[in-house]
Amino acid sequence: MIAASPQSLVERAKRVNRGYGVGGRDIFPNVYLAPMSGVTDISFRRLISRLSGGRTGLLVSEFITVEGLTKLNPRICRQMAFAPEERPFTVQIYGGEAEKMAWGASMVEEAGADFVEINCGCPAPKIVRRGGGSGLLRDHENLKAIIAGVKKAVKIPVTVKVRVGWAEDSINLLETQKVVEGEGAAALVIHGRTRQQGYKGLANWDLIALAKSRGAIPVIGNGDILKVEDVIEKLERYGVDGVAVGRGAMHNPWIFNQIADLYEGKVPKEPTLEEHAALFTLYLDLLREEQDVEGRVLGKLKQMGARVLKCLPNSKGGRTEVLRSGTVAEFFDNLHKLLGGIPDYNGREMDFRELNGKDAVDPIQGVDYRN
Ligand SMILES: Cc1cc2nc3c(=O)[nH]c(=O)nc-3n(C[C@H](O)[C@H](O)[C@H](O)COP(=O)(O)O)c2cc1C
């Protein structure tokens, strides 16, 4: 908890590893936004960058299909776009065919990205069926061919994001790491769950630590980080070079600012109610720069509202009203009503909830990955 021992957190932060290099480029701070399809688009990433004064370490695109890139599908190609404030910037691509992945990677380089990342973690059946995403965890020969092909096609550093294995009884992180390192990738991002887990249960950080202890290239650990304390704890206990924050950034988009402040020796601040309101106003401005379909703008505001507002005390009724809003104006009316009805909040800690749902089905995409 931030307020419990803020000073000791500052001291602990001084002792952890706080930066690392990817392909000869320094990345600081060593906390970055994990790619989330349907979430981490240019507006969301710019929001995160603005909230932290550009101190986000590394921003990554949503995963982009090389099928769409190689067909020059305009909607898919647009997903590679990023703003100068987002640098250093990674575009993540997925696919199961080495040739198309190489072609896609060269388009990423042409688009000006600093790094290209290969997705070996997506659990979605339709992607796995075509050999991409976490399907590559079961086909190391193809993974090898894909990394080699991508490496050959581009000069920018290539990173790889993986899960620890396909299922509990086939964890093969160290073997995957060997392939990734053997083919000359510049960094390995590890989401500490199996494909079978989807987003359920907790990430296995012991496995991430094991890979870090065995490997030669930087290891970025990923899974279940919500608060700055979690960042410090993961860096202290598991010795990784950096961490990636996914769903936690939807609940707490201020986390990058908090960690950067901490690294600068300041006690990280809890967002006030006014800052909650300002968050949505800024997000609206950034969304409107990209979108003129009002329904989509409203959808995105609600997507963020569903997570961020959950962290406010006694917000359930008000949150439901906000999420039922029919227009952007109504959204803001309901938001201000909700925020105005919370007494004595400022200075209090955010009330974080579990990232995961209670049942076996993926809480976000509604898919059960057990079979
Ligand atoms: C809605 C959603 C979309 C995601 N999309 C991607 C993606 O495009 N590429 C990827 O590598 N991982 C994707 N992930 C996985 C996250 O990057 C991350 O590995 C995972 O959520 C675990 O981190 P967390 O516990 O901090 O959320 C996605 C996760 C979520 C929840």
Ligand as a Chemical Component Dictionary entry (heavy atoms), coordinates in Angstrom:
data_LIG
# 
_chem_comp.id                   LIG 
_chem_comp.type                 NON-POLYMER 
_chem_comp.pdbx_formal_charge   0 
_chem_comp.three_letter_code    LIG 
# 
loop_
_chem_comp_atom.comp_id 
_chem_comp_atom.atom_id 
_chem_comp_atom.alt_atom_id 
_chem_comp_atom.type_symbol 
_chem_comp_atom.charge 
_chem_comp_atom.model_Cartn_x 
_chem_comp_atom.model_Cartn_y 
_chem_comp_atom.model_Cartn_z 
_chem_comp_atom.pdbx_ordinal 
LIG C1  C1  C 0 -7.965 -7.519  -23.419 1  
LIG C2  C2  C 0 -6.594 -8.100  -23.549 2  
LIG C3  C3  C 0 -5.973 -8.099  -24.772 3  
LIG C4  C4  C 0 -4.668 -8.607  -24.909 4  
LIG N1  N1  N 0 -4.031 -8.517  -26.114 5  
LIG C5  C5  C 0 -2.739 -8.903  -26.226 6  
LIG C6  C6  C 0 -2.004 -8.681  -27.415 7  
LIG O1  O1  O 0 -2.496 -8.092  -28.394 8  
LIG N2  N2  N 0 -0.708 -9.120  -27.449 9  
LIG C7  C7  C 0 -0.118 -9.746  -26.376 10 
LIG O2  O2  O 0 1.054  -10.114 -26.449 11 
LIG N3  N3  N 0 -0.787 -9.934  -25.242 12 
LIG C8  C8  C 0 -2.071 -9.509  -25.126 13 
LIG N4  N4  N 0 -2.719 -9.633  -23.936 14 
LIG C9  C9  C 0 -1.981 -10.162 -22.771 15 
LIG C10 C10 C 0 -1.333 -9.032  -21.979 16 
LIG O3  O3  O 0 -0.344 -8.375  -22.734 17 
LIG C11 C11 C 0 -0.682 -9.582  -20.705 18 
LIG O4  O4  O 0 0.301  -10.511 -21.077 19 
LIG C12 C12 C 0 -1.681 -10.264 -19.775 20 
LIG O5  O5  O 0 -2.860 -9.502  -19.635 21 
LIG C13 C13 C 0 -1.052 -10.500 -18.387 22 
LIG O6  O6  O 0 -0.676 -9.297  -17.799 23 
LIG P1  P1  P 0 -1.587 -8.587  -16.661 24 
LIG O7  O7  O 0 -1.814 -9.620  -15.593 25 
LIG O8  O8  O 0 -0.755 -7.429  -16.228 26 
LIG O9  O9  O 0 -2.875 -8.204  -17.320 27 
LIG C14 C14 C 0 -4.006 -9.156  -23.792 28 
LIG C15 C15 C 0 -4.648 -9.149  -22.557 29 
LIG C16 C16 C 0 -5.909 -8.625  -22.419 30 
LIG C17 C17 C 0 -6.538 -8.633  -21.069 31 
# 
loop_
_chem_comp_bond.comp_id 
_chem_comp_bond.atom_id_1 
_chem_comp_bond.atom_id_2 
_chem_comp_bond.value_order 
_chem_comp_bond.pdbx_ordinal 
LIG C1  C2  SING 1  
LIG C2  C3  SING 2  
LIG C2  C16 DOUB 3  
LIG C3  C4  DOUB 4  
LIG C4  N1  SING 5  
LIG C4  C14 SING 6  
LIG N1  C5  DOUB 7  
LIG C5  C6  SING 8  
LIG C5  C8  SING 9  
LIG C6  O1  DOUB 10 
LIG C6  N2  SING 11 
LIG N2  C7  SING 12 
LIG C7  O2  DOUB 13 
LIG C7  N3  SING 14 
LIG N3  C8  DOUB 15 
LIG C8  N4  SING 16 
LIG N4  C9  SING 17 
LIG N4  C14 SING 18 
LIG C9  C10 SING 19 
LIG C10 O3  SING 20 
LIG C10 C11 SING 21 
LIG C11 O4  SING 22 
LIG C11 C12 SING 23 
LIG C12 O5  SING 24 
LIG C12 C13 SING 25 
LIG C13 O6  SING 26 
LIG O6  P1  SING 27 
LIG P1  O7  DOUB 28 
LIG P1  O8  SING 29 
LIG P1  O9  SING 30 
LIG C14 C15 DOUB 31 
LIG C15 C16 SING 32 
LIG C16 C17 SING 33 
# 
